[in-house]
Amino acid sequence: MTDLLKGKVAIVTGAGSGMGKAISTRFVEEGARVMLADINPDGLKQAANDIDPTGEAVDTVIANVAKEDDIVAMIKKTVDTYSKVDILVNNAGIVDNIKIIENMPDDLWNRVLAINLTGPFLASREAVKYMKNQKDGGNIINIASVGGLFGSRGGVAYTASKHGLIGITKNIAATYGVYGNVRANAIAPGSIATNIGKTLDAPDELGMKALGDAGGMNSPVGKPEQVADVAVFLASDQSSFVNGTVITADGGWTAR
Ligand SMILES: NC(=O)c1ccc[n+]([C@@H]2O[C@H](COP(=O)([O-])OP(=O)(O)OC[C@H]3O[C@@H](n4cnc5c(N)ncnc54)[C@H](O)[C@@H]3O)[C@@H](O)[C@H]2O)c1
């Protein structure tokens, strides 16, 4: 532990499980105070207790990232509690059963886009209002996916949402990052051992074939902590000249 984030205040969405929890844990280890946000109250409570039972370095807010009122309340609570928001990690996300376009129902399309794409849009829009006026600016980290870089690592909704998230990242970087003081970067994880796989309950046959042919069934599997370390780098001043990039963390899956 090197105090890379000493004095920083972060919000992490989807902090109740998987990578969000691991990122929050590493941020606290590096000296940050973290507002843990999640739609699942049980996961949130457990994460807060596991990360810092004293409550000195973490607080919690129940927030559905697809709801603007929740986003506004999440960021207001952070600023009311810690006086500022330096880092926003848009991590909350869901998958889409690898559904190809003909088999994608409207409700699943809308849900995936609302959580994976509109959520980060709403949260970034709200956070930037505070960040741009802060002395030290702000830093946005979007948890995309290799599905945001290639065509067959998810279904059509997941693929579109993660490509879109990388687009949001680059647009913020090219505007606020170049002309202002808010930089933005994305991480594209490959296969990471979290709870998200359990929600693949009725995977699409052709979607799975395409994923399998792209090596998806025997790709290297990483730990959430290995992605959290990348997030620490992007959140810290060690990456102060890194803006608008996507760091792939997939153990070399897409290099093959
Ligand atoms: N696990 C992987 O292999 C993998 C690979 C690439 C990208 N990702 C991305 O990483 C991110 C985190 O996924 P994970 O693997 O840690 O999954 P996970 O299911 O373990 O955790 C996701 C968390 O997000 C929360 N969440 C879901 N919907 C929400 C909403 N509407 N509002 C707020 N919180 C919500 C869940 O309650 C859960 O705590 C996602 O964006 C996912 O797309 C995961």
Ligand as a Chemical Component Dictionary entry (heavy atoms), coordinates in Angstrom:
data_LIG
# 
_chem_comp.id                   LIG 
_chem_comp.type                 NON-POLYMER 
_chem_comp.pdbx_formal_charge   0 
_chem_comp.three_letter_code    LIG 
# 
loop_
_chem_comp_atom.comp_id 
_chem_comp_atom.atom_id 
_chem_comp_atom.alt_atom_id 
_chem_comp_atom.type_symbol 
_chem_comp_atom.charge 
_chem_comp_atom.model_Cartn_x 
_chem_comp_atom.model_Cartn_y 
_chem_comp_atom.model_Cartn_z 
_chem_comp_atom.pdbx_ordinal 
LIG N1  N1  N 0  -16.985 -10.429 -15.090 1  
LIG C1  C1  C 0  -16.591 -10.306 -16.343 2  
LIG O1  O1  O 0  -16.133 -11.283 -16.960 3  
LIG C2  C2  C 0  -16.663 -8.964  -17.021 4  
LIG C3  C3  C 0  -15.935 -8.784  -18.209 5  
LIG C4  C4  C 0  -15.952 -7.563  -18.849 6  
LIG C5  C5  C 0  -16.662 -6.507  -18.295 7  
LIG N2  N2  N 1  -17.368 -6.682  -17.152 8  
LIG C6  C6  C 0  -18.088 -5.523  -16.614 9  
LIG O2  O2  O 0  -17.652 -5.283  -15.300 10 
LIG C7  C7  C 0  -18.693 -4.606  -14.580 11 
LIG C8  C8  C 0  -18.867 -5.263  -13.225 12 
LIG O3  O3  O 0  -19.300 -6.579  -13.416 13 
LIG P1  P1  P 0  -18.959 -7.797  -12.443 14 
LIG O4  O4  O 0  -18.419 -8.860  -13.310 15 
LIG O5  O5  O -1 -18.183 -7.329  -11.276 16 
LIG O6  O6  O 0  -20.457 -8.230  -12.053 17 
LIG P2  P2  P 0  -21.212 -8.571  -10.699 18 
LIG O7  O7  O 0  -22.527 -9.087  -11.148 19 
LIG O8  O8  O 0  -20.370 -9.385  -9.791  20 
LIG O9  O9  O 0  -21.413 -7.128  -10.032 21 
LIG C9  C9  C 0  -22.229 -6.155  -10.629 22 
LIG C10 C10 C 0  -22.833 -5.279  -9.523  23 
LIG O10 O10 O 0  -23.622 -4.267  -10.178 24 
LIG C11 C11 C 0  -24.838 -4.130  -9.465  25 
LIG N3  N3  N 0  -25.878 -3.602  -10.350 26 
LIG C12 C12 C 0  -26.554 -4.266  -11.333 27 
LIG N4  N4  N 0  -27.468 -3.458  -11.876 28 
LIG C13 C13 C 0  -27.366 -2.260  -11.236 29 
LIG C14 C14 C 0  -28.041 -1.020  -11.357 30 
LIG N5  N5  N 0  -29.053 -0.857  -12.220 31 
LIG N6  N6  N 0  -27.668 -0.004  -10.555 32 
LIG C15 C15 C 0  -26.686 -0.179  -9.648  33 
LIG N7  N7  N 0  -26.018 -1.319  -9.470  34 
LIG C16 C16 C 0  -26.357 -2.358  -10.259 35 
LIG C17 C17 C 0  -25.153 -5.544  -8.972  36 
LIG O11 O11 O 0  -26.079 -5.512  -7.887  37 
LIG C18 C18 C 0  -23.784 -6.049  -8.588  38 
LIG O12 O12 O 0  -23.474 -5.736  -7.241  39 
LIG C19 C19 C 0  -19.928 -4.654  -15.484 40 
LIG O13 O13 O 0  -20.083 -3.402  -16.115 41 
LIG C20 C20 C 0  -19.580 -5.718  -16.498 42 
LIG O14 O14 O 0  -20.215 -5.520  -17.731 43 
LIG C21 C21 C 0  -17.395 -7.897  -16.511 44 
# 
loop_
_chem_comp_bond.comp_id 
_chem_comp_bond.atom_id_1 
_chem_comp_bond.atom_id_2 
_chem_comp_bond.value_order 
_chem_comp_bond.pdbx_ordinal 
LIG N1  C1  SING 1  
LIG C1  O1  DOUB 2  
LIG C1  C2  SING 3  
LIG C2  C3  SING 4  
LIG C2  C21 DOUB 5  
LIG C3  C4  DOUB 6  
LIG C4  C5  SING 7  
LIG C5  N2  DOUB 8  
LIG N2  C6  SING 9  
LIG N2  C21 SING 10 
LIG C6  O2  SING 11 
LIG C6  C20 SING 12 
LIG O2  C7  SING 13 
LIG C7  C8  SING 14 
LIG C7  C19 SING 15 
LIG C8  O3  SING 16 
LIG O3  P1  SING 17 
LIG P1  O4  DOUB 18 
LIG P1  O5  SING 19 
LIG P1  O6  SING 20 
LIG O6  P2  SING 21 
LIG P2  O7  DOUB 22 
LIG P2  O8  SING 23 
LIG P2  O9  SING 24 
LIG O9  C9  SING 25 
LIG C9  C10 SING 26 
LIG C10 O10 SING 27 
LIG C10 C18 SING 28 
LIG O10 C11 SING 29 
LIG C11 N3  SING 30 
LIG C11 C17 SING 31 
LIG N3  C12 SING 32 
LIG N3  C16 SING 33 
LIG C12 N4  DOUB 34 
LIG N4  C13 SING 35 
LIG C13 C14 SING 36 
LIG C13 C16 DOUB 37 
LIG C14 N5  SING 38 
LIG C14 N6  DOUB 39 
LIG N6  C15 SING 40 
LIG C15 N7  DOUB 41 
LIG N7  C16 SING 42 
LIG C17 O11 SING 43 
LIG C17 C18 SING 44 
LIG C18 O12 SING 45 
LIG C19 O13 SING 46 
LIG C19 C20 SING 47 
LIG C20 O14 SING 48 
# 
